Amino acid sequence: MVSLNEVIIAVLDGIQFDAFGGDEVERLKVRAAARRLLARVETPYERAWGFCFEHPIVFAALQTCINLGLWKKWTGMGGGEKSIDELVAMTTPTVETNLLRKFTSNINIFLVWHQTKQAHSGRFFRLMAAFNIVEEAGEDRFKPTSFSFAIGDESTKVRASLEAATNQYFAANQNLPGYLAKTSYKEPTDMNVNNYSDSDPEGLNFFGRLGASPNCLEAFTGHMEAWTAWKTPWTNFYDTKPLLEGAKLDDGSAFVVDVGGNTGIDISHVLNKHPELPAGALILQDLPEVIANAKVDEKITAMVHDFFLPQPIKGSRAYFMHAVLHDWPDDKAQQLLENTRDAMVKGYSKLFIYDIVLPPTGASISQTTMDVQMLALLSASERTECAWKKLLADAGLRICRFWPDPQQYEMVIEAEIA
């Protein structure tokens, strides 16, 4: 007779990614429920073990395999089941087989450590199989999962996201408790001298490190692309047709200026929705090192611009900022907003801010993680509805409406000159 627990396990094991038919809202609800389930069924010690022991070493294995070029090579060969020897042959430089090979037994790990000098820290593939990063197909044989395959596929930017954590996020996060203790637990608000600069070997702030390190910039830019692609396109839930109907484009004026738009995902959504727009109506702005890597449609004008300087495009129908203002404490965010306001035409121009609006209760893991991450990296924060209203009012703007995205992660804040 099948027990109730066996039925529950079978149901859970039967849930697959494609079961949601592309409905991201429902998938994310189930994802959140699965996390709540894990929190309920784990003991306090098991949760502590995960945070302190499991997660750090799994990431170390992932990053080591990135450094060895293994994911890229495996994906480039089309994936498929491989023996441990075949996987070792893909690494550059070639590693000792036992470093990647599964270990005989978790129970015997410390015993064998004393019995052989070949027992390196890890046994990466057995570890990663236990965490469903790869699939164990037999003794010393493994298959890629969709996740491990994506690490090797540069178009997904998964590898870049992981390396951004290695390059910048981890050190800053580990530094945070000690830094807060040194500052008597005051909320950081200085963008230059802060927790990140305290953790940086040269005392640079977050963006200073990006400017000084091409590897950090490449990883961070890729991470931002992957993060943006994960979200709901803003044009899916904000109707831009009335905005276009009232636009004055005959004189070559801009329709949308994407301020700090990275490599152009958001502005491309506008063109996809309105392919009839004339060349020059859509403008992508960012720093020169970012614009140099932007590959956008020829109808989109890619322009170098520092948003702390006056906005050069005057009288656009709309100005758009996605995950820009959350990077800056209020004084810098207000300066950025004022530069934009000065380029707007009252009664005609709109400002659209696509960013997190923290709810009074029940903020999600994604929202709260980003909030504290902004504190650790940039002395910035995610803002509540009240905080957004005050920030925009102080810059001479007023909020017309909040448009929540279906994933309930961010909102489009529609604003105009007060």
VEXVEX-883759 format. One record per residue: x, y, z of N, C-alpha, C in turn; residue in one letter; residue number from 1. Coordinates in steps of 0.1 Angstrom, whole numbers. Example, Ala and Ser with C-alpha at 12.3 -4.5 7.8 and 13.67 -1.06 7.14 Angstrom:
<vexbas>
     n.X     n.Y     n.Z    ca.X    ca.Y    ca.Z     c.X     c.Y     c.Z   residu   num
     132     -57      78     123     -45      78     132     -33      78        A     1
     128     -22      71     137     -11      71     129       0      79        S     2
</vexbas>
This chain:
<vexbas>
     n.X     n.Y     n.Z    ca.X    ca.Y    ca.Z     c.X     c.Y     c.Z   residu   num
       8     -12       0       0       0       0       9      13       0        M     1
       6      22      -9      13      34     -10      10      44       1        V     2
      20      49       8      17      58      19      14      72      14        S     3
       8      80      23       5      94      19      18     102      15        L     4
      29      99      23      41     106      20      46     103       6        N     5
      45      90       2      50      86     -11      42      93     -22        E     6
      29      95     -19      20     102     -29      25     116     -30        V     7
      27     123     -19      31     137     -19      45     138     -26        I     8
      54     129     -23      67     130     -30      66     128     -45        I     9
      57     119     -49      55     117     -64      49     129     -70        A    10
      39     136     -63      33     148     -69      44     159     -70        V    11
      52     161     -60      62     171     -61      73     168     -71        L    12
      77     155     -72      86     152     -83      81     153     -97        D    13
      68     153     -98      61     153    -111      60     167    -116        G    14
      62     177    -108      60     191    -113      72     195    -121        I    15
      70     199    -133      81     203    -142      79     218    -147        Q    16
      90     224    -152      90     237    -156      79     240    -167        F    17
      78     230    -177      69     232    -188      54     230    -184        D    18
      51     226    -172      38     224    -167      30     237    -167        A    19
      36     248    -167      29     261    -165      26     267    -179        F    20
      30     261    -189      26     266    -203      31     280    -205        G    21
      42     284    -199      47     298    -202      40     309    -193        G    22
      32     304    -184      25     314    -174      35     317    -163        D    23
      42     328    -164      52     331    -154      46     335    -140        E    24
      34     341    -140      28     344    -128      25     332    -119        V    25
      19     322    -126      16     309    -119      29     302    -115        E    26
      39     302    -124      51     295    -120      58     301    -108        R    27
      58     314    -108      64     321     -96      57     319     -83        L    28
      44     317     -84      36     314     -72      40     301     -67        K    29
      41     291     -76      45     277     -71      59     277     -66        V    30
      68     285     -72      82     286     -68      82     292     -53        R    31
      74     302     -51      74     308     -37      68     298     -27        A    32
      58     290     -31      52     280     -23      62     269     -20        A    33
      70     265     -30      80     255     -27      91     259     -17        A    34
      94     272     -18     104     278      -8      97     278       6        R    35
      85     281       7      78     281      20      77     266      25        R    36
      75     257      16      75     243      20      88     238      26        L    37
      99     242      19     112     238      24     115     244      38        L    38
     111     257      40     113     263      53     105     256      64        A    39
      94     250      60      85     243      71      91     230      74        R    40
      96     222      64     100     209      66     114     207      71        V    41
     122     218      70     136     217      75     136     220      90        E    42
     146     214      97     148     218     111     156     231     111        T    43
     156     238     122     165     250     123     180     247     119        P    44
     185     236     124     199     233     121     201     230     106        Y    45
     191     223     100     193     221      86     193     234      78        E    46
     185     244      82     185     256      75     199     263      77        R    47
     204     263      89     217     269      92     228     262      84        A    48
     227     248      83     237     241      76     237     245      61        W    49
     225     247      56     224     252      42     231     265      39        G    50
     228     275      48     234     288      47     249     288      48        F    51
     254     281      58     268     282      62     277     272      55        C    52
     271     261      50     280     250      46     277     246      31        F    53
     264     245      28     261     240      15     262     250       4        E    54
     255     261       5     255     271      -5     269     277      -9        H    55
     278     280       1     291     285      -3     299     275     -11        P    56
     299     262      -7     308     253     -14     302     249     -28        I    57
     289     249     -29     283     246     -42     287     257     -52        V    58
     287     270     -47     291     281     -56     305     280     -60        F    59
     314     275     -50     328     274     -53     330     264     -64        A    60
     322     253     -64     323     243     -75     319     248     -88        A    61
     308     256     -88     303     262    -100     314     271    -106        L    62
     319     280     -98     329     290    -103     342     283    -107        Q    63
     346     273    -101     358     265    -105     356     260    -119        T    64
     344     254    -121     342     248    -135     340     259    -145        C    65
     336     271    -141     336     283    -150     350     286    -154        I    66
     359     287    -144     373     291    -146     380     281    -155        N    67
     376     268    -154     382     258    -162     376     257    -176        L    68
     366     265    -179     360     265    -192     351     253    -195        G    69
     348     245    -185     341     233    -186     327     235    -191        L    70
     319     244    -185     305     246    -189     304     250    -204        W    71
     313     260    -208     312     265    -221     316     254    -231        K    72
     326     246    -228     330     235    -237     319     224    -238        K    73
     313     221    -227     303     210    -227     290     215    -235        W    74
     286     227    -232     275     232    -239     278     234    -254        T    75
     290     238    -257     294     240    -271     294     227    -279        G    76
     296     216    -272     295     203    -279     281     197    -279        M    77
     272     205    -275     258     201    -275     253     194    -263        G    78
     261     194    -252     257     187    -240     259     172    -241        G    79
     249     165    -237     249     150    -238     256     144    -226        G    80
     254     131    -224     260     124    -213     275     122    -215        E    81
     283     124    -205     297     123    -205     303     116    -193        K    82
     314     109    -196     321     102    -185     329     113    -178        S    83
     334     110    -166     342     119    -158     355     122    -166        I    84
     360     112    -173     373     113    -180     370     123    -192        D    85
     359     122    -199     356     131    -210     354     145    -205        E    86
     348     147    -193     347     160    -187     361     166    -183        L    87
     369     158    -178     383     162    -175     390     167    -187        V    88
     388     160    -198     395     164    -211     390     177    -216        A    89
     378     182    -211     373     195    -216     379     207    -208        M    90
     386     204    -197     390     215    -188     403     221    -193        T    91
     405     234    -191     417     241    -194     421     250    -183        T    92
     432     247    -176     441     236    -178     435     223    -173        P    93
     440     212    -178     435     199    -174     437     197    -159        T    94
     426     192    -153     426     190    -138     429     175    -135        V    95
     433     173    -123     433     159    -118     419     153    -118        E    96
     418     141    -124     405     134    -125     398     133    -112        T    97
     405     131    -101     399     129     -88     393     142     -83        N    98
     397     153     -88     391     166     -84     376     167     -88        L    99
     373     161    -100     360     162    -105     352     149    -102        L   100
     359     138    -100     352     125     -98     344     125     -85        R   101
     333     118     -85     325     116     -73     333     108     -63        K   102
     330     110     -50     337     104     -39     330      91     -36        F   103
     337      82     -29     332      69     -26     320      70     -16        T   104
     321      78      -7     310      79       3     312      92      11        S   105
     301      99      13     301     111      22     306     107      36        N   106
     302      95      40     305      91      54     320      89      56        I   107
     327      85      45     341      81      46     350      93      42        N   108
     344     105      39     352     115      33     364     119      42        I   109
     362     120      55     374     125      63     384     113      65        F   110
     379     101      65     388      89      66     397      88      54        L   111
     390      90      42     398      88      30     408     100      28        V   112
     404     112      34     413     123      33     427     120      39        W   113
     427     112      50     439     108      57     446      97      49        H   114
     438      89      41     444      78      35     450      81      21        Q   115
     446      92      15     451      95       1     454     110       0        T   116
     464     113      -7     467     127      -9     460     132     -22        K   117
     453     123     -29     445     127     -40     431     133     -37        Q   118
     428     132     -24     414     137     -20     414     152     -19        A   119
     412     158     -30     411     173     -30     398     178     -24        H   120
     398     190     -20     385     196     -15     375     195     -25        S   121
     364     190     -23     353     189     -33     350     175     -36        G   122
     348     171     -47     344     161     -56     332     167     -63        R   123
     336     176     -72     326     186     -76     314     180     -83        F   124
     316     170     -91     304     165     -98     294     158     -90        F   125
     299     151     -80     290     144     -71     282     154     -63        R   126
     289     165     -58     283     176     -51     272     182     -60        L   127
     276     185     -72     266     193     -81     255     184     -85        M   128
     257     171     -86     246     162     -89     236     161     -77        A   129
     241     162     -65     233     162     -53     224     174     -53        A   130
     229     185     -59     221     198     -59     214     200     -72        F   131
     213     190     -80     206     190     -93     211     200    -103        N   132
     224     203    -102     231     212    -112     235     204    -124        I   133
     239     191    -122     241     181    -132     233     169    -128        V   134
     231     160    -137     223     148    -135     233     136    -135        E   135
     232     128    -124     241     116    -124     234     105    -132        E   136
     241     101    -143     236      91    -152     241      77    -149        A   137
     251      75    -140     257      62    -137     270      65    -130        G   138
     277      55    -127     290      57    -120     299      65    -128        E   139
     303      76    -124     313      85    -131     307      90    -144        D   140
     294      91    -145     288      95    -158     277     106    -154        R   141
     277     117    -162     268     128    -159     262     134    -171        F   142
     250     140    -169     243     147    -180     241     162    -175        K   143
     241     171    -185     238     185    -181     223     187    -178        P   144
     220     196    -169     206     200    -167     204     213    -175        T   145
     192     218    -175     190     231    -182     198     242    -176        S   146
     200     241    -163     208     251    -156     223     251    -160        F   147
     229     239    -159     243     238    -163     245     241    -178        S   148
     236     236    -186     237     239    -200     237     254    -203        F   149
     228     261    -195     227     276    -197     240     283    -192        A   150
     247     278    -183     259     284    -178     269     285    -190        I   151
     269     275    -198     278     275    -210     273     282    -222        G   152
     260     286    -222     254     293    -233     255     308    -230        D   153
     265     315    -237     267     329    -234     255     338    -236        E   154
     246     334    -245     234     342    -248     225     343    -235        S   155
     226     334    -226     217     334    -214     222     344    -204        T   156
     235     347    -204     241     356    -194     241     350    -180        K   157
     239     337    -179     239     330    -166     253     330    -160        V   158
     263     327    -169     277     327    -164     281     340    -160        R   159
     277     351    -167     280     364    -163     275     368    -149        A   160
     262     363    -147     256     366    -134     263     359    -122        S   161
     268     347    -124     275     340    -114     288     347    -111        L   162
     295     351    -122     308     357    -120     307     371    -114        E   163
     296     378    -116     294     391    -110     294     389     -95        A   164
     288     378     -90     287     375     -76     302     372     -71        A   165
     309     365     -78     323     362     -74     331     374     -74        T   166
     330     383     -84     338     395     -85     335     405     -74        N   167
     322     407     -71     318     419     -63     308     416     -52        Q   168
     298     408     -54     287     407     -44     292     400     -32        Y   169
     299     389     -33     302     380     -21     311     388     -11        F   170
     321     394     -16     330     401      -7     323     412       1        A   171
     315     420      -7     307     431       0     297     425      10        A   172
     291     415       7     281     409      16     287     403      29        N   173
     299     397      27     306     391      38     311     402      47        Q   174
     314     414      41     320     425      48     309     433      57        N   175
     297     431      53     286     440      58     285     439      73        L   176
     284     428      80     282     428      94     293     435     102        P   177
     306     433      97     317     440     104     317     455     101        G   178
     313     459      89     312     473      85     302     480      94        Y   179
     290     474      95     279     480     103     283     482     117        L   180
     290     472     122     295     473     136     305     485     138        A   181
     313     487     128     323     498     128     316     512     128        K   182
     305     512     121     298     525     120     286     526     129        T   183
     286     518     140     276     519     150     262     517     144        S   184
     261     508     134     249     504     128     240     515     123        Y   185
     247     525     117     240     536     110     237     531      96        K   186
     225     535      91     222     532      77     231     539      68        E   187
     238     531      59     248     538      49     240     546      39        P   188
     246     558      37     240     567      27     250     574      18        T   189
     263     571      20     273     577      12     277     568       1        D   190
     276     573     -12     278     564     -23     293     561     -26        M   191
     302     569     -20     316     567     -22     323     560     -11        N   192
     321     564       1     327     557      13     316     549      20        V   193
     317     536      18     306     528      23     311     513      25        N   194
     301     504      26     305     491      29     313     485      17        N   195
     309     488       5     316     482      -7     330     487      -8        Y   196
     332     501      -6     346     506      -7     354     500       5        S   197
     348     497      16     355     491      27     360     477      24        D   198
     353     470      15     356     457      11     365     456      -1        S   199
     366     467      -9     374     467     -21     389     469     -18        D   200
     397     461     -25     412     462     -21     418     475     -24        P   201
     412     483     -33     418     497     -35     408     508     -30        E   202
     398     504     -22     389     514     -16     380     520     -26        G   203
     378     514     -38     369     520     -48     354     517     -45        L   204
     345     526     -49     331     523     -47     327     513     -58        N   205
     314     509     -58     310     498     -67     312     502     -82        F   206
     307     514     -86     309     518    -100     323     521    -103        F   207
     331     525     -93     345     528     -96     352     515     -99        G   208
     348     504     -92     354     491     -95     350     486    -109        R   209
     338     489    -113     334     485    -127     342     493    -137        L   210
     345     506    -135     353     513    -144     368     509    -144        G   211
     372     503    -133     386     499    -133     389     485    -137        A   212
     379     477    -138     380     463    -141     371     459    -152        S   213
     377     456    -164     368     451    -176     361     438    -173        P   214
     367     430    -165     361     417    -162     348     419    -153        N   215
     350     428    -143     338     432    -135     327     438    -143        C   216
     331     447    -152     321     454    -160     314     444    -170        L   217
     321     435    -176     315     425    -185     305     416    -177        E   218
     309     412    -165     300     403    -158     288     411    -153        A   219
     290     423    -148     278     431    -143     269     434    -154        F   220
     274     438    -166     265     442    -177     257     429    -181        T   221
     264     418    -182     256     406    -185     246     402    -175        G   222
     249     404    -162     240     401    -151     227     410    -153        H   223
     230     423    -156     218     432    -158     210     428    -170        M   224
     216     423    -180     209     419    -192     200     407    -188        E   225
     206     397    -181     198     385    -177     187     389    -168        A   226
     189     398    -158     179     402    -149     168     409    -156        W   227
     171     418    -165     161     425    -173     152     415    -181        T   228
     159     406    -188     152     396    -196     143     387    -188        A   229
     146     385    -175     138     377    -166     124     384    -163        W   230
     125     397    -163     113     404    -159     102     405    -170        K   231
      90     410    -166      80     412    -176      83     425    -184        T   232
      83     424    -198      85     437    -205      75     447    -201        P   233
      79     459    -199      70     470    -194      59     473    -204        W   234
      62     471    -217      51     473    -227      41     462    -227        T   235
      43     452    -220      32     441    -219      21     445    -210        N   236
      23     454    -200      12     458    -191      10     473    -190        F   237
      18     481    -197      15     495    -198      12     497    -213        Y   238
       0     503    -216      -4     505    -230       3     518    -235        D   239
      12     516    -244      19     527    -250      12     534    -262        T   240
       1     528    -266      -6     533    -278     -11     547    -276        K   241
     -18     550    -265     -22     564    -263     -11     574    -262        P   242
       1     569    -257      13     577    -256      17     581    -270        L   243
      17     571    -279      21     573    -293      11     582    -300        L   244
      -2     580    -298     -12     588    -305     -10     603    -302        E   245
      -5     607    -290      -4     621    -286      10     626    -289        G   246
      19     618    -295      33     622    -297      34     631    -309        A   247
      44     640    -308      47     650    -319      60     645    -325        K   248
      60     637    -335      72     632    -341      76     638    -354        L   249
      67     646    -360      69     651    -373      82     660    -374        D   250
      86     666    -363      98     675    -363     110     667    -359        D   251
     109     654    -358     121     646    -354     123     645    -339        G   252
     113     649    -332     114     648    -317     114     633    -313        S   253
     120     630    -301     121     617    -296     107     612    -291        A   254
     105     599    -291      93     593    -285      96     588    -271        F   255
     107     580    -270     111     574    -257     126     576    -256        V   256
     131     581    -245     145     581    -242     147     572    -230        V   257
     155     561    -232     158     551    -222     171     556    -215        D   258
     169     562    -203     180     568    -195     187     557    -187        V   259
     200     555    -190     207     544    -183     202     531    -187        G   260
     200     529    -200     193     517    -204     201     505    -207        G   261
     213     504    -202     222     493    -204     224     490    -219        N   262
     222     478    -223     224     474    -237     212     474    -246        T   263
     201     479    -240     189     482    -249     177     473    -249        G   264
     176     464    -239     165     455    -239     152     462    -238        I   265
     150     472    -229     138     479    -227     133     487    -239        D   266
     143     494    -245     139     503    -256     136     494    -268        I   267
     142     482    -269     138     473    -280     124     468    -279        S   268
     119     467    -266     105     463    -264      96     473    -271        H   269
      99     486    -269      91     496    -275      91     495    -291        V   270
     102     493    -297     103     491    -311      95     479    -316        L   271
      96     468    -308      89     456    -312      74     458    -312        N   272
      69     467    -303      55     470    -302      51     480    -312        K   273
      60     489    -316      57     499    -326      67     500    -337        H   274
      68     489    -345      78     489    -355      77     500    -366        P   275
      66     507    -366      64     518    -376      71     531    -371        E   276
      77     531    -359      83     543    -355      95     547    -364        L   277
      96     560    -366     108     565    -375     121     564    -368        P   278
     132     563    -376     145     563    -370     147     576    -362        A   279
     153     575    -350     156     586    -342     145     589    -331        G   280
     134     582    -332     124     583    -322     127     576    -309        A   281
     135     566    -310     139     559    -298     154     561    -295        L   282
     157     564    -283     171     567    -279     175     559    -267        I   283
     186     553    -268     193     545    -257     204     553    -252        L   284
     205     556    -239     216     563    -233     222     555    -222        Q   285
     236     555    -222     243     550    -211     258     554    -212        D   286
     266     550    -203     280     554    -203     288     548    -215        L   287
     299     553    -220     305     549    -232     309     534    -232        P   288
     314     529    -221     318     515    -220     306     505    -222        E   289
     294     510    -218     282     502    -220     277     503    -234        V   290
     276     515    -239     271     518    -253     280     511    -263        I   291
     292     509    -260     301     503    -270     297     488    -272        A   292
     290     482    -263     286     468    -264     271     466    -267        N   293
     265     478    -269     250     477    -272     248     473    -287        A   294
     240     463    -289     237     459    -303     222     460    -305        K   295
     218     472    -310     203     475    -311     200     477    -326        V   296
     187     477    -329     182     479    -342     187     493    -347        D   297
     189     494    -360     194     506    -366     185     518    -364        E   298
     172     515    -361     162     526    -358     165     532    -345        K   299
     172     525    -336     174     530    -322     187     537    -322        I   300
     187     550    -317     200     558    -316     206     555    -302        T   301
     218     549    -303     226     546    -291     235     559    -288        A   302
     233     564    -276     240     577    -273     247     576    -260        M   303
     259     581    -259     267     582    -247     261     594    -239        V   304
     258     591    -226     253     602    -217     255     598    -203        H   305
     260     607    -195     261     606    -181     248     613    -175        D   306
     240     605    -168     227     611    -164     228     620    -152        F   307
     240     622    -147     242     633    -137     245     646    -143        F   308
     246     646    -156     247     659    -164     234     662    -170        L   309
     232     675    -175     219     678    -181     215     669    -192        P   310
     202     666    -193     197     657    -203     197     665    -217        Q   311
     204     659    -227     205     667    -239     193     665    -249        P   312
     185     655    -246     173     653    -255     161     660    -249        I   313
     158     671    -254     147     679    -249     133     676    -255        K   314
     123     676    -247     109     675    -252     105     662    -257        G   315
     111     651    -252     107     637    -256      93     635    -250        S   316
      86     627    -258      72     623    -253      74     615    -239        R   317
      84     607    -238      86     599    -226     101     597    -223        A   318
     104     597    -210     117     593    -205     115     581    -197        Y   319
     124     571    -198     122     558    -191     135     555    -184        F   320
     133     550    -171     144     545    -163     140     532    -157        M   321
     148     522    -160     145     509    -154     157     505    -145        H   322
     153     503    -132     163     498    -122     175     507    -122        A   323
     173     520    -123     183     530    -123     183     537    -109        V   324
     172     543    -105     171     551     -93     174     543     -80        L   325
     171     530     -80     174     522     -68     189     520     -66        H   326
     197     524     -75     212     523     -73     217     535     -65        D   327
     209     545     -63     214     558     -57     207     562     -45        W   328
     214     567     -35     207     573     -23     199     586     -28        P   329
     191     590     -19     181     601     -23     187     613     -29        D   330
     198     618     -24     204     630     -29     208     629     -44        D   331
     214     618     -47     219     616     -61     207     612     -70        K   332
     197     605     -65     185     602     -72     177     614     -76        A   333
     177     624     -66     170     636     -69     177     644     -79        Q   334
     190     644     -79     198     652     -89     195     646    -103        Q   335
     194     633    -104     191     626    -117     177     630    -122        L   336
     168     630    -113     154     633    -116     153     647    -121        L   337
     160     656    -114     159     671    -118     165     673    -132        E   338
     175     666    -135     181     667    -149     171     663    -159        N   339
     163     652    -156     153     647    -165     141     657    -166        T   340
     137     662    -154     126     671    -154     128     683    -162        R   341
     141     688    -162     144     701    -169     143     699    -184        D   342
     144     686    -189     143     684    -203     128     681    -207        A   343
     119     679    -198     105     676    -201      97     688    -204        M   344
      86     686    -211      77     696    -214      64     694    -206        V   345
      60     704    -198      49     702    -189      36     700    -197        K   346
      28     690    -193      16     687    -200      18     678    -212        G   347
      30     675    -216      33     666    -227      42     655    -224        Y   348
      53     657    -218      63     647    -215      59     639    -202        S   349
      62     626    -203      60     617    -192      73     611    -188        K   350
      74     607    -175      85     600    -170      80     586    -165        L   351
      87     576    -169      83     562    -165      95     556    -158        F   352
      92     552    -145     102     546    -137      98     531    -134        I   353
     106     522    -140     103     508    -138     112     503    -127        Y   354
     106     501    -115     115     498    -103     106     491     -93        D   355
     113     486     -82     106     479     -71      99     490     -63        I   356
      86     487     -59      79     495     -50      75     485     -38        V   357
      83     487     -27      81     477     -16      67     478     -10        L   358
      60     467      -9      47     468      -2      48     469      13        P   359
      37     474      19      38     476      34      40     463      41        P   360
      35     452      36      37     438      42      39     428      31        T   361
      45     417      34      45     406      24      55     408      13        G   362
      65     416      14      75     418       4      82     404       1        A   363
      84     402     -12      89     389     -16     104     387     -14        S   364
     109     375     -15     123     372     -14     131     380     -24        I   365
     127     381     -36     134     389     -46     135     404     -43        S   366
     124     409     -38     123     424     -35     132     427     -22        Q   367
     131     419     -12     139     421       0     154     418      -2        T   368
     157     408     -10     171     405     -13     177     417     -20        T   369
     170     423     -30     175     434     -37     177     446     -28        M   370
     168     448     -19     168     460     -10     181     460      -2        D   371
     184     448       5     196     448      13     208     447       5        V   372
     207     441      -7     219     441     -16     223     455     -20        Q   373
     213     464     -23     216     478     -26     223     485     -14        M   374
     219     481      -2     225     487      10     240     483      10        L   375
     243     470       8     256     465       9     265     470      -2        A   376
     260     472     -14     268     476     -26     269     491     -28        L   377
     258     498     -25     257     511     -31     252     522     -20        L   378
     250     518      -8     244     527       2     230     532      -3        S   379
     223     524     -11     210     527     -17     200     518     -11        A   380
     188     518     -17     177     510     -12     166     509     -22        S   381
     157     499     -20     144     499     -27     135     508     -19        E   382
     125     513     -25     116     523     -19     102     519     -18        R   383
      95     524      -7      81     522      -6      73     532     -15        T   384
      60     530     -15      52     540     -23      54     554     -17        E   385
      53     555      -4      55     568       2      69     574      -1        C   386
      79     566      -1      92     571      -4      94     576     -18        A   387
      87     568     -27      87     573     -41      80     586     -43        W   388
      69     587     -37      61     600     -38      69     612     -33        K   389
      76     610     -22      84     621     -16      96     624     -25        K   390
     103     614     -30     114     616     -39     111     624     -51        L   391
     100     620     -58      96     626     -70      91     640     -67        L   392
      83     642     -56      78     656     -53      90     665     -50        A   393
     100     660     -43     112     669     -41     119     673     -53        D   394
     117     665     -64     123     668     -77     114     676     -86        A   395
     102     680     -81      93     688     -89      84     680     -98        G   396
      82     667     -95      74     658    -103      63     652     -94        L   397
      52     648    -101      41     641     -93      38     628    -100        R   398
      34     618     -92      31     605     -97      16     605    -101        I   399
      14     600    -113       0     599    -119      -6     585    -115        C   400
       3     575    -116      -3     561    -113       8     551    -112        R   401
       6     541    -104      15     529    -103       9     518    -111        F   402
      17     512    -120      12     501    -128      20     488    -124        W   403
      14     479    -116      21     467    -112      24     457    -123        P   404
      36     451    -123      38     441    -133      32     428    -128        D   405
      28     419    -137      21     407    -134      29     398    -124        P   406
      42     399    -125      50     390    -116      50     396    -101        Q   407
      45     408    -100      44     415     -87      58     417     -81        Q   408
      68     420     -90      81     422     -86      84     437     -86        Y   409
      81     444     -97      83     458     -99      70     465    -103        E   410
      71     478    -104      59     486    -110      65     496    -119        M   411
      57     500    -129      59     512    -137      53     524    -130        V   412
      61     533    -126      56     545    -120      55     556    -131        I   413
      43     560    -134      40     571    -144      40     584    -137        E   414
      48     593    -142      49     606    -135      50     618    -145        A   415
      48     630    -141      49     642    -150      53     653    -141        E   416
      56     665    -148      60     677    -141      48     681    -132        I   417
      51     684    -120      41     688    -110      34     702    -114        A   418
</vexbas>
